[in-house]
Amino acid sequence: MNHYENTLESIIKAARTMAGRQAETSSQLPGKKEKSDEADHHDSGAAVSSDVSSKTSPDTDTPVLPNPSSSGFTSAQENTSGTALTKEDENKSSAESESALRTAGIHFLEFAVAFLTLAKCQYQQDNDVKVNSLPFFTLVALDSWADSDYTMSELADKLQITKQQLSRLINVLEEKGLVERIHDTANRRRVYIRICPNGREMMNSVKQCMLDSTLYGLRAYSEDELRELDQCICRLIQLMEKFNTDPTA
């Protein structure tokens, strides 16, 4: 017998010995245990079968995989994403509002400067009061803004100046015969400011000269442009009622 035959015979003997030992071990196990193992195996198989059958499609035997969205994870993720989008939208909306505010502010300032320059150059007349000056706006307030006479305090608030500034201004206009002080008969300390007939006449003359100059400047516009300009000015007057330069108000 050569070397290879000896090796093959040794392998066969080892396999037979191992098989015999396994047979002895199986014969020593109690029959009750075997039945229990069979029952457990049967129950386990039934549970697995039941679990699979409960997750199968009603029309086929193909198992139905659980829907990830039913676990609640997807919903939570969507809620988190929705919250993030909401904050992002709020930030975007705030930035857009700030941009719109700044753009409108720049255009308004450009318009105001251009208009003040126009008024200073175009509307100046040979009068005792210069257009765009504080005395001019004081007379405008007394002539056009008030339904009744202003008190010193009311007029100072309207012009956004101090009572001391207004007192000096009224002294100048009073000397020119354009305004007068009226003392309250019930309370002598209460003083009203009233525009005089001379002051009203001067203001009418100034307004007419300003109107003539404005009409001359508008002759370059077409009828459509004049209508559009008129609509814009009327709308601007409405919007200016909300305009407020006092940050504390």
ChimeraX commands (.cxc) that place a marker at each C-alpha (Angstrom):
marker #1 position 0.00,0.00,0.00 radius 0.5
marker #1 position 1.50,3.31,-1.03 radius 0.5
marker #1 position 1.43,6.67,0.80 radius 0.5
marker #1 position -1.77,7.98,-0.83 radius 0.5
marker #1 position -3.70,4.78,-0.03 radius 0.5
marker #1 position -2.65,4.99,3.64 radius 0.5
marker #1 position -3.83,8.60,3.83 radius 0.5
marker #1 position -7.21,7.77,2.26 radius 0.5
marker #1 position -7.77,4.89,4.64 radius 0.5
marker #1 position -6.97,7.14,7.64 radius 0.5
marker #1 position -9.55,9.71,6.48 radius 0.5
marker #1 position -12.25,7.02,6.08 radius 0.5
marker #1 position -11.60,5.65,9.57 radius 0.5
marker #1 position -11.77,9.13,11.10 radius 0.5
marker #1 position -15.10,9.82,9.37 radius 0.5
marker #1 position -16.58,6.50,10.59 radius 0.5
marker #1 position -15.44,7.22,14.16 radius 0.5
marker #1 position -17.05,10.71,14.12 radius 0.5
marker #1 position -20.31,9.32,12.76 radius 0.5
marker #1 position -20.44,6.68,15.48 radius 0.5
marker #1 position -19.98,9.24,18.22 radius 0.5
marker #1 position -22.80,11.41,16.85 radius 0.5
marker #1 position -25.12,8.37,16.79 radius 0.5
marker #1 position -24.32,7.59,20.46 radius 0.5
marker #1 position -25.03,11.18,21.50 radius 0.5
marker #1 position -28.40,11.20,19.72 radius 0.5
marker #1 position -29.46,7.93,21.35 radius 0.5
marker #1 position -28.76,9.32,24.85 radius 0.5
marker #1 position -31.21,12.27,24.49 radius 0.5
marker #1 position -34.72,11.70,26.07 radius 0.5
marker #1 position -37.69,11.27,23.76 radius 0.5
marker #1 position -39.59,14.09,25.52 radius 0.5
marker #1 position -36.88,16.51,24.58 radius 0.5
marker #1 position -37.13,15.41,20.96 radius 0.5
marker #1 position -40.87,16.06,20.98 radius 0.5
marker #1 position -40.35,19.43,22.64 radius 0.5
marker #1 position -37.81,20.39,20.01 radius 0.5
marker #1 position -40.20,19.31,17.29 radius 0.5
marker #1 position -43.02,21.33,18.89 radius 0.5
marker #1 position -40.80,24.38,19.24 radius 0.5
marker #1 position -39.70,24.03,15.68 radius 0.5
marker #1 position -43.35,23.67,14.58 radius 0.5
marker #1 position -44.46,26.70,16.64 radius 0.5
marker #1 position -41.54,28.76,15.40 radius 0.5
marker #1 position -42.37,27.83,11.84 radius 0.5
marker #1 position -46.02,28.72,12.37 radius 0.5
marker #1 position -45.10,32.11,13.90 radius 0.5
marker #1 position -42.81,32.92,11.03 radius 0.5
marker #1 position -45.48,31.81,8.57 radius 0.5
marker #1 position -48.11,33.90,10.35 radius 0.5
marker #1 position -45.86,36.95,10.45 radius 0.5
marker #1 position -45.07,36.65,6.77 radius 0.5
marker #1 position -48.68,36.00,5.80 radius 0.5
marker #1 position -49.82,39.08,7.74 radius 0.5
marker #1 position -47.48,41.19,5.65 radius 0.5
marker #1 position -48.35,39.75,2.29 radius 0.5
marker #1 position -50.40,41.36,-0.38 radius 0.5
marker #1 position -54.06,40.24,-0.42 radius 0.5
marker #1 position -53.80,39.29,-4.07 radius 0.5
marker #1 position -50.37,37.65,-4.04 radius 0.5
marker #1 position -48.10,35.75,-1.68 radius 0.5
marker #1 position -45.37,38.34,-2.07 radius 0.5
marker #1 position -44.40,39.84,1.30 radius 0.5
marker #1 position -45.28,43.53,1.66 radius 0.5
marker #1 position -42.43,45.60,3.02 radius 0.5
marker #1 position -43.33,48.10,5.75 radius 0.5
marker #1 position -43.94,51.69,4.59 radius 0.5
marker #1 position -41.20,53.94,6.04 radius 0.5
marker #1 position -43.66,56.83,6.25 radius 0.5
marker #1 position -45.91,54.85,8.63 radius 0.5
marker #1 position -43.16,54.71,11.24 radius 0.5
marker #1 position -43.45,58.43,11.96 radius 0.5
marker #1 position -39.84,59.15,11.05 radius 0.5
marker #1 position -40.70,60.60,7.68 radius 0.5
marker #1 position -43.44,62.80,9.17 radius 0.5
marker #1 position -41.06,64.15,11.77 radius 0.5
marker #1 position -38.48,64.79,9.10 radius 0.5
marker #1 position -41.06,66.58,6.96 radius 0.5
marker #1 position -42.14,68.69,9.94 radius 0.5
marker #1 position -38.53,69.65,10.64 radius 0.5
marker #1 position -38.00,70.45,6.99 radius 0.5
marker #1 position -41.22,72.46,6.91 radius 0.5
marker #1 position -40.12,74.47,9.95 radius 0.5
marker #1 position -36.76,75.15,8.33 radius 0.5
marker #1 position -38.45,76.26,5.11 radius 0.5
marker #1 position -40.78,78.52,7.08 radius 0.5
marker #1 position -37.87,80.25,8.82 radius 0.5
marker #1 position -36.05,80.53,5.51 radius 0.5
marker #1 position -39.15,82.07,3.93 radius 0.5
marker #1 position -39.50,84.51,6.84 radius 0.5
marker #1 position -35.86,85.57,6.52 radius 0.5
marker #1 position -36.27,85.96,2.76 radius 0.5
marker #1 position -39.46,87.97,3.20 radius 0.5
marker #1 position -37.78,90.20,5.80 radius 0.5
marker #1 position -34.81,90.78,3.51 radius 0.5
marker #1 position -37.12,91.62,0.60 radius 0.5
marker #1 position -39.10,94.06,2.77 radius 0.5
marker #1 position -35.90,95.74,3.93 radius 0.5
marker #1 position -34.69,95.98,0.35 radius 0.5
marker #1 position -38.02,97.48,-0.78 radius 0.5
marker #1 position -37.90,99.97,2.09 radius 0.5
marker #1 position -34.38,101.09,1.23 radius 0.5
marker #1 position -35.15,101.37,-2.49 radius 0.5
marker #1 position -38.27,103.46,-1.84 radius 0.5
marker #1 position -36.34,105.60,0.63 radius 0.5
marker #1 position -33.58,106.37,-1.86 radius 0.5
marker #1 position -36.05,107.25,-4.61 radius 0.5
marker #1 position -38.11,109.40,-2.22 radius 0.5
marker #1 position -35.00,111.30,-1.12 radius 0.5
marker #1 position -33.95,111.86,-4.72 radius 0.5
marker #1 position -37.42,113.20,-5.50 radius 0.5
marker #1 position -37.46,115.44,-2.42 radius 0.5
marker #1 position -34.07,116.96,-3.21 radius 0.5
marker #1 position -35.06,117.51,-6.85 radius 0.5
marker #1 position -38.36,119.11,-5.82 radius 0.5
marker #1 position -36.75,121.37,-3.21 radius 0.5
marker #1 position -34.20,122.46,-5.77 radius 0.5
marker #1 position -36.98,123.14,-8.26 radius 0.5
marker #1 position -38.96,125.10,-5.68 radius 0.5
marker #1 position -35.95,127.16,-4.67 radius 0.5
marker #1 position -34.97,127.99,-8.26 radius 0.5
marker #1 position -38.40,128.12,-9.93 radius 0.5
marker #1 position -40.70,129.55,-7.28 radius 0.5
marker #1 position -38.67,132.39,-5.84 radius 0.5
marker #1 position -40.50,135.70,-6.05 radius 0.5
marker #1 position -39.85,139.24,-4.87 radius 0.5
marker #1 position -41.77,138.93,-1.62 radius 0.5
marker #1 position -41.07,139.54,2.04 radius 0.5
marker #1 position -41.06,135.78,2.60 radius 0.5
marker #1 position -38.96,133.35,0.57 radius 0.5
marker #1 position -40.48,130.11,-0.63 radius 0.5
marker #1 position -39.22,127.03,1.25 radius 0.5
marker #1 position -38.31,129.14,4.26 radius 0.5
marker #1 position -39.69,128.59,7.75 radius 0.5
marker #1 position -41.70,131.85,7.66 radius 0.5
marker #1 position -43.28,130.67,4.40 radius 0.5
marker #1 position -44.40,127.36,5.89 radius 0.5
marker #1 position -45.67,129.19,8.97 radius 0.5
marker #1 position -47.91,131.31,6.77 radius 0.5
marker #1 position -48.99,128.22,4.80 radius 0.5
marker #1 position -49.99,126.55,8.08 radius 0.5
marker #1 position -51.96,129.56,9.23 radius 0.5
marker #1 position -53.55,130.16,5.82 radius 0.5
marker #1 position -54.39,126.63,4.67 radius 0.5
marker #1 position -53.88,123.98,7.32 radius 0.5
marker #1 position -55.92,125.25,10.26 radius 0.5
marker #1 position -59.70,125.18,10.60 radius 0.5
marker #1 position -59.29,127.53,13.56 radius 0.5
marker #1 position -56.50,129.61,15.06 radius 0.5
marker #1 position -53.44,127.77,16.38 radius 0.5
marker #1 position -52.08,128.28,19.83 radius 0.5
marker #1 position -48.35,128.83,20.11 radius 0.5
marker #1 position -47.86,125.26,21.33 radius 0.5
marker #1 position -49.99,123.77,18.57 radius 0.5
marker #1 position -48.22,125.72,15.85 radius 0.5
marker #1 position -44.79,124.83,17.25 radius 0.5
marker #1 position -45.74,121.13,17.18 radius 0.5
marker #1 position -47.08,121.48,13.65 radius 0.5
marker #1 position -43.85,123.05,12.40 radius 0.5
marker #1 position -41.73,120.72,14.59 radius 0.5
marker #1 position -39.81,123.55,16.21 radius 0.5
marker #1 position -39.51,124.77,19.79 radius 0.5
marker #1 position -41.79,127.42,21.25 radius 0.5
marker #1 position -38.78,129.72,21.64 radius 0.5
marker #1 position -38.00,129.43,17.91 radius 0.5
marker #1 position -41.61,130.04,17.02 radius 0.5
marker #1 position -41.80,133.08,19.31 radius 0.5
marker #1 position -38.89,134.78,17.52 radius 0.5
marker #1 position -40.39,133.85,14.12 radius 0.5
marker #1 position -43.80,135.28,15.01 radius 0.5
marker #1 position -42.14,138.49,16.19 radius 0.5
marker #1 position -40.62,138.95,12.70 radius 0.5
marker #1 position -43.87,138.18,10.84 radius 0.5
marker #1 position -45.83,140.39,13.21 radius 0.5
marker #1 position -43.51,143.31,12.53 radius 0.5
marker #1 position -44.18,142.87,8.78 radius 0.5
marker #1 position -47.93,142.95,9.40 radius 0.5
marker #1 position -48.46,139.36,8.19 radius 0.5
marker #1 position -49.65,137.73,11.43 radius 0.5
marker #1 position -51.07,138.82,14.77 radius 0.5
marker #1 position -51.34,137.49,18.30 radius 0.5
marker #1 position -54.81,137.00,19.76 radius 0.5
marker #1 position -55.16,136.61,23.54 radius 0.5
marker #1 position -57.88,134.32,24.85 radius 0.5
marker #1 position -60.47,136.40,26.69 radius 0.5
marker #1 position -60.99,133.63,29.25 radius 0.5
marker #1 position -57.30,132.92,29.76 radius 0.5
marker #1 position -54.88,135.74,28.96 radius 0.5
marker #1 position -51.93,133.38,29.08 radius 0.5
marker #1 position -53.34,131.42,26.12 radius 0.5
marker #1 position -52.22,133.10,22.88 radius 0.5
marker #1 position -53.50,132.29,19.40 radius 0.5
marker #1 position -51.71,133.10,16.15 radius 0.5
marker #1 position -53.79,134.37,13.24 radius 0.5
marker #1 position -52.77,135.35,9.73 radius 0.5
marker #1 position -53.56,138.99,8.91 radius 0.5
marker #1 position -55.36,140.15,5.74 radius 0.5
marker #1 position -52.01,141.40,4.40 radius 0.5
marker #1 position -50.48,138.02,5.03 radius 0.5
marker #1 position -53.34,136.21,3.31 radius 0.5
marker #1 position -53.12,138.56,0.32 radius 0.5
marker #1 position -49.39,138.00,0.03 radius 0.5
marker #1 position -49.86,134.22,0.18 radius 0.5
marker #1 position -52.50,134.35,-2.58 radius 0.5
marker #1 position -50.08,136.30,-4.76 radius 0.5
marker #1 position -47.25,133.83,-4.08 radius 0.5
marker #1 position -49.48,130.84,-4.86 radius 0.5
marker #1 position -50.60,132.38,-8.16 radius 0.5
marker #1 position -47.02,133.05,-9.22 radius 0.5
marker #1 position -46.06,129.48,-8.30 radius 0.5
marker #1 position -49.00,128.10,-10.27 radius 0.5
marker #1 position -48.11,130.15,-13.35 radius 0.5
marker #1 position -44.53,128.87,-13.19 radius 0.5
marker #1 position -45.76,125.27,-12.74 radius 0.5
marker #1 position -48.13,125.46,-15.72 radius 0.5
marker #1 position -45.35,126.82,-17.88 radius 0.5
marker #1 position -43.12,123.87,-16.90 radius 0.5
marker #1 position -45.85,121.32,-17.65 radius 0.5
marker #1 position -46.38,122.50,-21.23 radius 0.5
marker #1 position -43.74,120.02,-22.41 radius 0.5
marker #1 position -45.88,117.05,-21.34 radius 0.5
marker #1 position -48.42,115.24,-23.52 radius 0.5
marker #1 position -52.02,114.76,-22.39 radius 0.5
marker #1 position -51.37,111.12,-21.44 radius 0.5
marker #1 position -48.29,112.12,-19.46 radius 0.5
marker #1 position -50.23,114.87,-17.69 radius 0.5
marker #1 position -52.96,112.38,-16.68 radius 0.5
marker #1 position -50.37,109.90,-15.46 radius 0.5
marker #1 position -48.53,112.61,-13.53 radius 0.5
marker #1 position -51.77,113.83,-11.97 radius 0.5
marker #1 position -52.68,110.28,-10.86 radius 0.5
marker #1 position -49.22,109.77,-9.38 radius 0.5
marker #1 position -49.34,113.06,-7.47 radius 0.5
marker #1 position -52.82,112.34,-6.10 radius 0.5
marker #1 position -51.69,108.90,-4.97 radius 0.5
marker #1 position -48.54,110.39,-3.44 radius 0.5
marker #1 position -50.60,112.88,-1.45 radius 0.5
marker #1 position -52.61,109.98,-0.01 radius 0.5
marker #1 position -49.50,107.99,0.87 radius 0.5
marker #1 position -47.83,111.00,2.46 radius 0.5
marker #1 position -50.52,111.02,5.14 radius 0.5
marker #1 position -48.76,107.96,6.63 radius 0.5
marker #1 position -45.27,109.46,6.35 radius 0.5
marker #1 position -43.59,109.96,9.73 radius 0.5
marker #1 position -39.99,111.00,10.37 radius 0.5
marker #1 position -40.25,110.70,14.16 radius 0.5
marker #1 position -38.67,107.34,15.18 radius 0.5
marker #1 position -40.22,107.55,18.67 radius 0.5
marker #1 position -43.79,107.83,17.39 radius 0.5
marker link #1:1,2 radius 0.2
marker link #1:2,3 radius 0.2
marker link #1:3,4 radius 0.2
marker link #1:4,5 radius 0.2
marker link #1:5,6 radius 0.2
marker link #1:6,7 radius 0.2
marker link #1:7,8 radius 0.2
marker link #1:8,9 radius 0.2
marker link #1:9,10 radius 0.2
marker link #1:10,11 radius 0.2
marker link #1:11,12 radius 0.2
marker link #1:12,13 radius 0.2
marker link #1:13,14 radius 0.2
marker link #1:14,15 radius 0.2
marker link #1:15,16 radius 0.2
marker link #1:16,17 radius 0.2
marker link #1:17,18 radius 0.2
marker link #1:18,19 radius 0.2
marker link #1:19,20 radius 0.2
marker link #1:20,21 radius 0.2
marker link #1:21,22 radius 0.2
marker link #1:22,23 radius 0.2
marker link #1:23,24 radius 0.2
marker link #1:24,25 radius 0.2
marker link #1:25,26 radius 0.2
marker link #1:26,27 radius 0.2
marker link #1:27,28 radius 0.2
marker link #1:28,29 radius 0.2
marker link #1:29,30 radius 0.2
marker link #1:30,31 radius 0.2
marker link #1:31,32 radius 0.2
marker link #1:32,33 radius 0.2
marker link #1:33,34 radius 0.2
marker link #1:34,35 radius 0.2
marker link #1:35,36 radius 0.2
marker link #1:36,37 radius 0.2
marker link #1:37,38 radius 0.2
marker link #1:38,39 radius 0.2
marker link #1:39,40 radius 0.2
marker link #1:40,41 radius 0.2
marker link #1:41,42 radius 0.2
marker link #1:42,43 radius 0.2
marker link #1:43,44 radius 0.2
marker link #1:44,45 radius 0.2
marker link #1:45,46 radius 0.2
marker link #1:46,47 radius 0.2
marker link #1:47,48 radius 0.2
marker link #1:48,49 radius 0.2
marker link #1:49,50 radius 0.2
marker link #1:50,51 radius 0.2
marker link #1:51,52 radius 0.2
marker link #1:52,53 radius 0.2
marker link #1:53,54 radius 0.2
marker link #1:54,55 radius 0.2
marker link #1:55,56 radius 0.2
marker link #1:56,57 radius 0.2
marker link #1:57,58 radius 0.2
marker link #1:58,59 radius 0.2
marker link #1:59,60 radius 0.2
marker link #1:60,61 radius 0.2
marker link #1:61,62 radius 0.2
marker link #1:62,63 radius 0.2
marker link #1:63,64 radius 0.2
marker link #1:64,65 radius 0.2
marker link #1:65,66 radius 0.2
marker link #1:66,67 radius 0.2
marker link #1:67,68 radius 0.2
marker link #1:68,69 radius 0.2
marker link #1:69,70 radius 0.2
marker link #1:70,71 radius 0.2
marker link #1:71,72 radius 0.2
marker link #1:72,73 radius 0.2
marker link #1:73,74 radius 0.2
marker link #1:74,75 radius 0.2
marker link #1:75,76 radius 0.2
marker link #1:76,77 radius 0.2
marker link #1:77,78 radius 0.2
marker link #1:78,79 radius 0.2
marker link #1:79,80 radius 0.2
marker link #1:80,81 radius 0.2
marker link #1:81,82 radius 0.2
marker link #1:82,83 radius 0.2
marker link #1:83,84 radius 0.2
marker link #1:84,85 radius 0.2
marker link #1:85,86 radius 0.2
marker link #1:86,87 radius 0.2
marker link #1:87,88 radius 0.2
marker link #1:88,89 radius 0.2
marker link #1:89,90 radius 0.2
marker link #1:90,91 radius 0.2
marker link #1:91,92 radius 0.2
marker link #1:92,93 radius 0.2
marker link #1:93,94 radius 0.2
marker link #1:94,95 radius 0.2
marker link #1:95,96 radius 0.2
marker link #1:96,97 radius 0.2
marker link #1:97,98 radius 0.2
marker link #1:98,99 radius 0.2
marker link #1:99,100 radius 0.2
marker link #1:100,101 radius 0.2
marker link #1:101,102 radius 0.2
marker link #1:102,103 radius 0.2
marker link #1:103,104 radius 0.2
marker link #1:104,105 radius 0.2
marker link #1:105,106 radius 0.2
marker link #1:106,107 radius 0.2
marker link #1:107,108 radius 0.2
marker link #1:108,109 radius 0.2
marker link #1:109,110 radius 0.2
marker link #1:110,111 radius 0.2
marker link #1:111,112 radius 0.2
marker link #1:112,113 radius 0.2
marker link #1:113,114 radius 0.2
marker link #1:114,115 radius 0.2
marker link #1:115,116 radius 0.2
marker link #1:116,117 radius 0.2
marker link #1:117,118 radius 0.2
marker link #1:118,119 radius 0.2
marker link #1:119,120 radius 0.2
marker link #1:120,121 radius 0.2
marker link #1:121,122 radius 0.2
marker link #1:122,123 radius 0.2
marker link #1:123,124 radius 0.2
marker link #1:124,125 radius 0.2
marker link #1:125,126 radius 0.2
marker link #1:126,127 radius 0.2
marker link #1:127,128 radius 0.2
marker link #1:128,129 radius 0.2
marker link #1:129,130 radius 0.2
marker link #1:130,131 radius 0.2
marker link #1:131,132 radius 0.2
marker link #1:132,133 radius 0.2
marker link #1:133,134 radius 0.2
marker link #1:134,135 radius 0.2
marker link #1:135,136 radius 0.2
marker link #1:136,137 radius 0.2
marker link #1:137,138 radius 0.2
marker link #1:138,139 radius 0.2
marker link #1:139,140 radius 0.2
marker link #1:140,141 radius 0.2
marker link #1:141,142 radius 0.2
marker link #1:142,143 radius 0.2
marker link #1:143,144 radius 0.2
marker link #1:144,145 radius 0.2
marker link #1:145,146 radius 0.2
marker link #1:146,147 radius 0.2
marker link #1:147,148 radius 0.2
marker link #1:148,149 radius 0.2
marker link #1:149,150 radius 0.2
marker link #1:150,151 radius 0.2
marker link #1:151,152 radius 0.2
marker link #1:152,153 radius 0.2
marker link #1:153,154 radius 0.2
marker link #1:154,155 radius 0.2
marker link #1:155,156 radius 0.2
marker link #1:156,157 radius 0.2
marker link #1:157,158 radius 0.2
marker link #1:158,159 radius 0.2
marker link #1:159,160 radius 0.2
marker link #1:160,161 radius 0.2
marker link #1:161,162 radius 0.2
marker link #1:162,163 radius 0.2
marker link #1:163,164 radius 0.2
marker link #1:164,165 radius 0.2
marker link #1:165,166 radius 0.2
marker link #1:166,167 radius 0.2
marker link #1:167,168 radius 0.2
marker link #1:168,169 radius 0.2
marker link #1:169,170 radius 0.2
marker link #1:170,171 radius 0.2
marker link #1:171,172 radius 0.2
marker link #1:172,173 radius 0.2
marker link #1:173,174 radius 0.2
marker link #1:174,175 radius 0.2
marker link #1:175,176 radius 0.2
marker link #1:176,177 radius 0.2
marker link #1:177,178 radius 0.2
marker link #1:178,179 radius 0.2
marker link #1:179,180 radius 0.2
marker link #1:180,181 radius 0.2
marker link #1:181,182 radius 0.2
marker link #1:182,183 radius 0.2
marker link #1:183,184 radius 0.2
marker link #1:184,185 radius 0.2
marker link #1:185,186 radius 0.2
marker link #1:186,187 radius 0.2
marker link #1:187,188 radius 0.2
marker link #1:188,189 radius 0.2
marker link #1:189,190 radius 0.2
marker link #1:190,191 radius 0.2
marker link #1:191,192 radius 0.2
marker link #1:192,193 radius 0.2
marker link #1:193,194 radius 0.2
marker link #1:194,195 radius 0.2
marker link #1:195,196 radius 0.2
marker link #1:196,197 radius 0.2
marker link #1:197,198 radius 0.2
marker link #1:198,199 radius 0.2
marker link #1:199,200 radius 0.2
marker link #1:200,201 radius 0.2
marker link #1:201,202 radius 0.2
marker link #1:202,203 radius 0.2
marker link #1:203,204 radius 0.2
marker link #1:204,205 radius 0.2
marker link #1:205,206 radius 0.2
marker link #1:206,207 radius 0.2
marker link #1:207,208 radius 0.2
marker link #1:208,209 radius 0.2
marker link #1:209,210 radius 0.2
marker link #1:210,211 radius 0.2
marker link #1:211,212 radius 0.2
marker link #1:212,213 radius 0.2
marker link #1:213,214 radius 0.2
marker link #1:214,215 radius 0.2
marker link #1:215,216 radius 0.2
marker link #1:216,217 radius 0.2
marker link #1:217,218 radius 0.2
marker link #1:218,219 radius 0.2
marker link #1:219,220 radius 0.2
marker link #1:220,221 radius 0.2
marker link #1:221,222 radius 0.2
marker link #1:222,223 radius 0.2
marker link #1:223,224 radius 0.2
marker link #1:224,225 radius 0.2
marker link #1:225,226 radius 0.2
marker link #1:226,227 radius 0.2
marker link #1:227,228 radius 0.2
marker link #1:228,229 radius 0.2
marker link #1:229,230 radius 0.2
marker link #1:230,231 radius 0.2
marker link #1:231,232 radius 0.2
marker link #1:232,233 radius 0.2
marker link #1:233,234 radius 0.2
marker link #1:234,235 radius 0.2
marker link #1:235,236 radius 0.2
marker link #1:236,237 radius 0.2
marker link #1:237,238 radius 0.2
marker link #1:238,239 radius 0.2
marker link #1:239,240 radius 0.2
marker link #1:240,241 radius 0.2
marker link #1:241,242 radius 0.2
marker link #1:242,243 radius 0.2
marker link #1:243,244 radius 0.2
marker link #1:244,245 radius 0.2
marker link #1:245,246 radius 0.2
marker link #1:246,247 radius 0.2
marker link #1:247,248 radius 0.2
marker link #1:248,249 radius 0.2
view
